[in-house]
Amino acid sequence: MGNYPKSINAFSLNDWFDSKKEDPVLIDVREQSELEIACFSKEFLHVPISKVTSEYVEEIFACLLEREIVVACHAGIRSYNFCQWCLDSNIVREIWNLEEGIDGWSRYIDPSIPRY
């Protein structure tokens, strides 16, 4: 049986940010043009999926040792695929995918973020 990304919804991620636990690292894999439309109000790393290579991602993740990682995109599909690729490539052992992406975050948590 393979290793799969863990799912997290907007409510649970918001609770995590509000908790006393260390914040996860939020990685947004959308393209720059999408960030110009809608951007997370939380701190995040931008890793556009079109620029992803094993070396690039390994270099970024090497700086995130022992940190929990949550990946987001527009609706949760590209981020899920990115998470699965990271697991399959043995870059990480555990990674979270934000269900419904920034669209869900906008609908449920921060309506000031434009929907597209």
SEMARFI-993788 format. One record per residue: residue number from 1; x, y, z of N, C-alpha, C in turn. Coordinates in pm, 1 decimal. Layout:
BEGIN
{node NUM {X Y Z} {X Y Z} {X Y Z}};
...
//
This chain:
BEGIN
{node 1 {84.1 -119.3 0.0} {0.0 0.0 0.0} {87.5 124.1 0.0}};
{node 2 {57.4 218.7 -86.4} {138.7 338.0 -100.4} {112.1 443.0 6.8}};
{node 3 {195.2 542.0 5.1} {184.0 654.8 96.7} {107.7 765.5 24.5}};
{node 4 {9.1 823.8 91.9} {-73.4 926.8 29.0} {-69.3 1055.8 109.1}};
{node 5 {-94.4 1169.3 43.5} {-100.2 1296.0 116.7} {-213.8 1293.1 219.3}};
{node 6 {-191.1 1361.2 330.3} {-297.8 1378.8 428.1} {-383.6 1495.0 381.1}};
{node 7 {-513.0 1487.4 405.4} {-603.1 1596.6 367.7} {-631.1 1683.6 488.2}};
{node 8 {-641.6 1813.2 463.6} {-680.1 1907.2 567.8} {-776.0 2007.0 505.4}};
{node 9 {-884.5 2038.9 575.8} {-977.7 2138.0 520.8} {-944.8 2276.3 576.0}};
{node 10 {-1009.4 2376.0 521.4} {-979.9 2515.6 557.9} {-1003.2 2539.5 707.2}};
{node 11 {-1109.8 2482.6 761.9} {-1139.4 2503.0 904.1} {-1028.6 2446.9 992.1}};
{node 12 {-984.2 2325.1 961.8} {-879.2 2261.3 1041.7} {-746.3 2334.6 1027.1}};
{node 13 {-715.7 2381.2 906.0} {-592.2 2456.8 886.8} {-598.7 2588.5 963.9}};
{node 14 {-711.7 2654.7 961.2} {-727.3 2779.4 1035.2} {-709.9 2755.0 1185.6}};
{node 15 {-768.3 2645.9 1235.3} {-751.0 2609.5 1376.9} {-603.9 2585.3 1408.4}};
{node 16 {-533.3 2520.5 1315.9} {-391.0 2492.0 1334.8} {-314.8 2624.7 1346.3}};
{node 17 {-341.7 2719.9 1257.4} {-275.2 2849.7 1264.6} {-308.1 2921.7 1395.8}};
{node 18 {-428.8 2901.3 1448.1} {-470.7 2966.8 1572.2} {-423.5 2895.0 1698.1}};
{node 19 {-372.9 2773.3 1682.9} {-333.6 2692.8 1798.9} {-195.8 2734.9 1850.2}};
{node 20 {-157.3 2675.4 1959.7} {-25.4 2703.0 2018.4} {84.6 2621.1 1950.3}};
{node 21 {43.7 2526.0 1865.3} {143.4 2444.7 1794.4} {215.1 2531.5 1691.0}};
{node 22 {333.2 2485.5 1651.0} {407.9 2555.9 1547.1} {326.3 2556.9 1417.9}};
{node 23 {319.8 2673.7 1354.8} {247.1 2683.9 1227.9} {310.1 2592.8 1123.3}};
{node 24 {226.9 2534.8 1038.9} {283.1 2459.1 926.9} {340.8 2556.4 824.6}};
{node 25 {426.6 2504.9 738.8} {474.6 2582.5 625.2} {369.6 2566.1 516.0}};
{node 26 {316.3 2677.5 469.8} {215.7 2676.5 363.5} {286.8 2699.3 231.0}};
{node 27 {271.3 2605.1 140.0} {331.3 2616.5 6.3} {218.9 2630.1 -94.3}};
{node 28 {226.2 2735.5 -174.0} {126.2 2761.9 -277.6} {188.5 2726.1 -412.2}};
{node 29 {128.2 2630.4 -483.1} {185.0 2584.3 -610.0} {118.3 2647.4 -732.2}};
{node 30 {33.9 2749.1 -709.0} {-30.8 2815.6 -823.1} {71.4 2899.7 -898.8}};
{node 31 {32.1 2943.3 -1016.0} {119.5 3026.0 -1099.0} {114.5 3172.7 -1053.3}};
{node 32 {215.3 3248.7 -1091.1} {224.3 3389.9 -1050.7} {98.5 3468.1 -1088.7}};
{node 33 {44.0 3441.9 -1206.2} {-76.2 3514.3 -1250.6} {-193.5 3489.4 -1155.9}};
{node 34 {-198.7 3370.1 -1095.6} {-305.5 3339.5 -1000.8} {-283.9 3412.0 -867.5}};
{node 35 {-158.5 3424.8 -825.7} {-128.9 3498.4 -702.3} {-170.1 3644.0 -715.3}};
{node 36 {-159.7 3697.0 -836.8} {-198.1 3836.5 -859.4} {-348.4 3856.4 -846.2}};
{node 37 {-426.5 3749.5 -862.9} {-572.4 3756.0 -847.0} {-610.5 3736.6 -701.3}};
{node 38 {-553.9 3634.8 -639.0} {-591.5 3598.1 -501.8} {-469.6 3543.6 -429.4}};
{node 39 {-445.3 3596.1 -309.3} {-325.8 3558.7 -234.4} {-363.0 3527.4 -89.5}};
{node 40 {-299.8 3426.0 -33.0} {-321.8 3395.3 108.7} {-276.4 3511.5 195.3}};
{node 41 {-348.9 3538.5 302.1} {-308.4 3641.6 396.6} {-207.4 3586.4 496.8}};
{node 42 {-193.3 3454.4 502.5} {-92.2 3389.1 585.7} {38.5 3385.1 509.1}};
{node 43 {149.1 3375.1 583.8} {279.1 3362.8 520.1} {284.1 3231.4 442.9}};
{node 44 {341.1 3234.4 322.1} {350.6 3113.1 241.5} {473.7 3118.1 153.2}};
{node 45 {513.5 3002.1 105.3} {619.7 2990.9 5.6} {553.3 2969.1 -128.9}};
{node 46 {602.0 3039.5 -229.4} {547.7 3021.7 -364.2} {639.8 2926.7 -440.9}};
{node 47 {586.0 2813.3 -479.5} {659.3 2713.6 -558.0} {570.5 2679.2 -677.3}};
{node 48 {576.1 2762.2 -783.6} {487.7 2738.2 -898.3} {509.2 2598.6 -956.7}};
{node 49 {400.5 2527.3 -974.1} {409.7 2388.3 -1019.1} {478.1 2377.0 -1155.2}};
{node 50 {468.2 2479.6 -1237.9} {531.6 2475.4 -1370.2} {684.0 2480.1 -1361.7}};
{node 51 {738.2 2519.2 -1247.2} {883.6 2531.0 -1231.4} {942.7 2416.9 -1148.3}};
{node 52 {859.2 2321.9 -1109.1} {902.2 2217.2 -1016.6} {995.7 2117.3 -1082.9}};
{node 53 {1108.7 2095.9 -1017.5} {1200.5 1986.4 -1049.4} {1238.6 1921.8 -916.5}};
{node 54 {1288.3 1800.7 -920.0} {1329.0 1733.0 -796.4} {1433.4 1814.9 -720.8}};
{node 55 {1532.9 1865.8 -792.9} {1640.8 1939.5 -728.2} {1587.3 2066.0 -661.1}};
{node 56 {1501.5 2137.8 -731.1} {1443.4 2262.4 -679.6} {1364.4 2236.4 -551.6}};
{node 57 {1279.4 2135.7 -554.0} {1194.9 2104.6 -438.6} {1278.6 2050.4 -322.7}};
{node 58 {1373.8 1963.0 -351.4} {1460.5 1909.7 -245.4} {1536.2 2022.0 -176.0}};
{node 59 {1583.3 2119.6 -253.3} {1655.9 2233.4 -196.6} {1565.7 2314.4 -103.3}};
{node 60 {1444.5 2340.1 -145.5} {1349.2 2414.5 -62.5} {1316.3 2335.8 63.9}};
{node 61 {1284.2 2207.9 48.5} {1242.5 2127.1 162.7} {1357.4 2102.9 259.8}};
{node 62 {1482.1 2106.6 212.5} {1597.0 2088.3 301.2} {1600.2 2197.3 408.5}};
{node 63 {1546.3 2313.5 376.6} {1541.6 2424.7 472.3} {1425.0 2411.3 569.7}};
{node 64 {1337.6 2316.0 546.9} {1215.6 2301.8 626.2} {1219.5 2177.4 714.7}};
{node 65 {1337.4 2134.9 753.1} {1351.7 2011.9 830.8} {1258.9 2011.4 951.2}};
{node 66 {1191.2 1899.5 967.6} {1102.8 1877.2 1082.2} {979.8 1967.6 1086.0}};
{node 67 {955.1 2045.2 982.8} {836.0 2130.3 979.4} {723.8 2055.7 908.2}};
{node 68 {601.0 2079.0 953.9} {483.7 2025.1 885.3} {460.3 2110.3 761.0}};
{node 69 {424.3 2047.0 649.9} {406.0 2118.5 523.3} {263.5 2097.6 473.8}};
{node 70 {198.1 2210.5 442.3} {64.5 2208.3 382.7} {76.0 2272.5 245.3}};
{node 71 {23.7 2205.1 144.1} {32.6 2254.1 7.0} {-106.5 2294.7 -41.0}};
{node 72 {-110.6 2408.7 -112.2} {-237.3 2461.9 -161.5} {-224.4 2502.3 -307.8}};
{node 73 {-338.6 2501.8 -374.4} {-348.7 2556.3 -510.2} {-484.2 2624.7 -518.5}};
{node 74 {-545.8 2626.9 -634.1} {-676.5 2692.0 -647.3} {-787.8 2607.6 -586.5}};
{node 75 {-794.7 2479.5 -623.3} {-906.1 2395.5 -578.7} {-863.6 2265.9 -510.2}};
{node 76 {-733.5 2241.8 -498.4} {-686.4 2122.9 -428.9} {-639.7 2009.3 -516.5}};
{node 77 {-646.0 2025.0 -648.6} {-606.8 1916.9 -739.5} {-455.9 1920.0 -767.4}};
{node 78 {-406.1 2034.5 -812.4} {-261.5 2045.0 -839.8} {-180.8 2023.0 -712.2}};
{node 79 {-231.4 2075.8 -601.3} {-158.5 2058.6 -475.2} {-155.0 1911.2 -435.3}};
{node 80 {-264.9 1839.1 -455.0} {-267.0 1695.9 -424.8} {-163.7 1623.5 -510.9}};
{node 81 {-161.4 1654.4 -639.9} {-65.8 1590.7 -730.1} {77.9 1624.0 -690.5}};
{node 82 {102.6 1748.1 -650.7} {235.5 1788.4 -603.9} {273.1 1709.4 -478.3}};
{node 83 {178.8 1699.4 -383.4} {203.3 1623.0 -260.2} {237.4 1478.3 -292.6}};
{node 84 {158.1 1417.5 -381.6} {181.9 1277.4 -416.5} {317.5 1261.2 -482.5}};
{node 85 {354.9 1353.6 -568.7} {485.4 1349.0 -634.6} {596.8 1359.0 -530.5}};
{node 86 {581.0 1447.9 -431.1} {682.3 1462.1 -325.7} {698.2 1332.2 -247.1}};
{node 87 {586.3 1266.5 -218.0} {591.3 1138.3 -146.8} {654.4 1029.8 -233.8}};
{node 88 {610.4 1020.3 -359.1} {661.7 917.6 -450.1} {811.2 936.1 -477.9}};
{node 89 {858.1 1060.9 -472.8} {998.9 1092.2 -498.4} {1083.1 1083.4 -370.6}};
{node 90 {1019.7 1045.0 -260.3} {1087.3 1034.8 -130.8} {1149.5 1166.3 -84.9}};
{node 91 {1087.8 1277.7 -124.5} {1133.8 1408.8 -79.8} {1083.4 1433.9 62.0}};
{node 92 {964.3 1383.8 92.0} {905.6 1394.4 226.2} {843.7 1260.3 263.5}};
{node 93 {821.0 1239.6 393.3} {751.1 1120.2 440.0} {605.5 1150.6 470.1}};
{node 94 {577.2 1280.6 493.6} {441.4 1321.9 529.4} {418.0 1462.4 474.7}};
{node 95 {299.1 1485.4 420.6} {266.3 1615.9 364.2} {114.3 1629.0 362.0}};
{node 96 {66.1 1749.7 377.8} {-77.2 1777.4 384.5} {-122.7 1849.5 258.3}};
{node 97 {-240.9 1817.1 211.1} {-302.3 1885.1 97.6} {-423.8 1963.2 147.1}};
{node 98 {-429.6 2092.7 113.4} {-544.1 2174.8 151.9} {-660.3 2146.2 57.5}};
{node 99 {-762.0 2077.6 110.2} {-882.3 2048.3 31.7} {-946.2 2179.4 -13.3}};
{node 100 {-988.3 2185.1 -135.4} {-1055.7 2300.7 -195.4} {-965.4 2422.0 -212.1}};
{node 101 {-837.5 2411.3 -177.3} {-740.0 2516.1 -203.1} {-778.2 2654.2 -151.8}};
{node 102 {-724.5 2754.7 -219.1} {-751.5 2892.8 -178.0} {-898.3 2927.9 -199.8}};
{node 103 {-963.8 2858.5 -290.3} {-1105.9 2884.1 -312.8} {-1185.2 2849.0 -186.3}};
{node 104 {-1156.2 2735.1 -127.0} {-1221.8 2696.8 -2.1} {-1183.1 2789.3 111.9}};
{node 105 {-1056.1 2829.4 115.7} {-1009.6 2922.7 219.7} {-1088.3 3053.4 210.0}};
{node 106 {-1108.6 3101.5 88.1} {-1184.5 3225.0 67.1} {-1331.1 3208.2 108.3}};
{node 107 {-1391.4 3096.0 71.3} {-1532.8 3073.4 102.7} {-1558.6 3057.7 252.2}};
{node 108 {-1469.4 2985.5 320.7} {-1497.8 2948.8 459.6} {-1424.5 3032.4 564.0}};
{node 109 {-1308.0 3087.2 529.9} {-1222.9 3150.4 631.4} {-1202.4 3299.6 607.2}};
{node 110 {-1161.8 3336.8 486.5} {-1125.1 3476.5 459.7} {-1193.5 3525.7 332.4}};
{node 111 {-1318.7 3575.6 347.1} {-1393.1 3619.7 228.9} {-1333.1 3743.4 160.9}};
{node 112 {-1231.7 3805.6 221.8} {-1167.1 3920.3 155.5} {-1079.9 3874.7 38.8}};
{node 113 {-1049.8 3745.2 32.0} {-969.8 3692.5 -79.7} {-1062.5 3671.7 -198.7}};
{node 114 {-1030.5 3734.1 -311.9} {-1116.8 3718.4 -430.6} {-1125.0 3573.5 -475.6}};
{node 115 {-1240.7 3534.5 -523.3} {-1259.6 3401.3 -581.3} {-1252.7 3413.1 -732.4}};
{node 116 {-1197.1 3312.0 -795.9} {-1186.8 3311.6 -941.7} {-1208.2 3173.4 -995.6}};
//
